[in-house]
Amino acid sequence: MSYINQKQSRRSAGSAEFVWLLVVLVAGAGTFWWAGHKIGIDLSSLSTAAAVLGIRDPHPLRYDPRAATQPATIQVAGATADKDQAAPATAPYCQAGQTPAFSNTLGVLKAQLGDTMGTPLECEHGSTTIGDTVQQTTTGLAAYTKVTNTVTFTDGWHHWALRNEDLLSWEGTESSPPLGQQQG
């Protein structure tokens, strides 16, 4: 009989140890949280350490309105440079000597929309890592979405798209063509 009682006492001792371990862990976590808020611990050094170790991408793909931007300068054919300028200005995202132009399927959409699409202010450039591109124009924004193989242009409210060689149009804030959209 003493053997059975000894086994039961071990089980209850193990359960009590587990309960006390949980109490200590909860108390420690609560104390850490309380102290962090009372003292106001600055954890910015963790961000710096992550950047140094390469854990964080220094060039995020999302838009940050606080980031400094360069003013858009456009090289116009036939225009003379100011005497104060040492070198001619180039458009954003263009290679040296390259002028902004619509190419590939953006050129096809421009041919259908004409002056509505305006003239390009910059060279077409990547907007995502999967191959989407964008190009700012004098009247709006042209974009190519690789996943849907769709070229779009918007002036902010009016939208046009080429999908399967059909020209679609819609209005509103939705950037993607509505499903079931008929030719516009």
N, C-alpha and C positions, 0 to 999 in steps of 0.2 A: 504494500500500500504506500509505503513511503516513496517508492519510485514514481508512482502516479502523481502524488502531490508535488514532488520536485519538478516534474515536467510542466505542470500548470503554473507554478510560481515563476519559472523562466519565461513563459509566454507573457505573463502580465508584466514582468520587469521589462521585457523588450518593448511592449506597447507603451509603457510609461516613458521610456527613453525616447521613443519616437515622438511622442506628444511634446515632451520638453524640448526636443530639437526643433520642432516646428515653432514652438513659442519663442525660442531664442532667435530663429531666423526671421520671423515676423517682426519681433521687437527690433532687431538690427536693421531691417529694411525700413521700418517706420522711423527709427532714429536717424538714419542716413537721409531720408526724404525730408524730415523736419529740419535737420541741421543745414541741408543744402538750401532750403528756402529761407531760413533765418539768417544765415551767414551770407547768402548770395554768392555762391561759388561760381567763378568764371570758368566755363568749360571750353573757352575758345582755343586753349592750347591743344585740346584733343583734335580740333579741326585742322590746326596747323600740323600736328603730328601725322594725321591721315593724309594730308596733301604731300608732305615730305616722303611718306612711304608709298605714294602713288595710288592710294586707295580711292581718292576722290579725283574726278576728272576736272582739270583746271579750265576746260572750255565746255561748259554745259550747252546742250542743244536747245535749251528753253530761252525765251525772251526775258531779259532783265531790263526794266525801264530805267534802272539806276546806272546801268553801264554807259560809259562814255561812247559816243558815236562820232564818226567823222562826218563833216558836211559833205553832201554829194556834189562833186564837181564833174562837169561834162566837157569832153573835148568835142568841139564843134568844127566840122570841116570848113576851111576857108576863113576861120576867125583868126585874128592876130592876137598873140599873147601880150599881156600887159608888160610894160617895161620893168615892173617890180618883180615879175615872176622869173625865176631862174630856169625852170623847165615847164613844158606844157602839162596841164592837168589831165589826168586820165580818169575815166569813169570807174566807179567801184566794181570790184570783182573782175576787172578786165586785165588781160596780160598787157605788157608794154607794147604800145602801137596798135592795140586792138580797140575798135570802136563798138559800142553797144549795137546789137542787131538781133532780130528775132530769127531763131534757127529751128530746124527740125519741125516738130509738130506745133510749136508756138508760132512759127511762120505760116503754117496752114491756117491756124485760127485767125491770125492777123489778116490774111488774104480774104477771109470770109467777113470779118468785122470791120475792116478798113480803119477809118479815122477814130472809131469808137475806142479802139485799143491804144491810140496815141503812138508815141515813139518811145523806144526804150531809154531809160535813164542809167541803166547798169547792164552788165553782162549777166546772162543766165548763170545761176550758181546753185549748188546743192543746199537744201534746207533740212534734210534728214540723212541719216546714215544708210537708209535703204534705197536711195536714188531719187527721191523727190527733188524738184528744182523750183525756183521762183525767179521772177524778174520784174522789177519795179518799172512802171511806165509813167508817162506824163499824165495819164488819166486813171491809173489804177494799178492792179497787180495781176500778173500772169503767173500761172503755176502748172506744173506737171506732177501728177500723182502716179507713181510707178505701179502700185498694187492694183489699181483699177484701170491703168493705162488711159487716164483721162487728162485732157488739157483744159484748164479753166481760165477765165478772166473775170475780174470784178472791179467795179468802180466804188464798191462799198455796199451798194444796195442792189444794183442790177448785176446779174451773173450770166455768163455764157460758158458753154462747155462743148467739147468735141468728144463724142463717145460713139465708137463704131462708125465713124465718118458722118454721124448725124450731129447737126448743130442744135443744142438745147439752150433754152433760156428760162430764167426764173428770177423772182425778186425776193428780197428778205435778207435775213442774217445768216442763214444756213449756207455754208460754203460748198457742200456737196450737192450734186444734182439730185432732185427728188426721185425716188423710185417710181418707175412707170412713167417718167416724164416723156412727153411727146416732142417731136421736132418743133422748134420755135422759130 
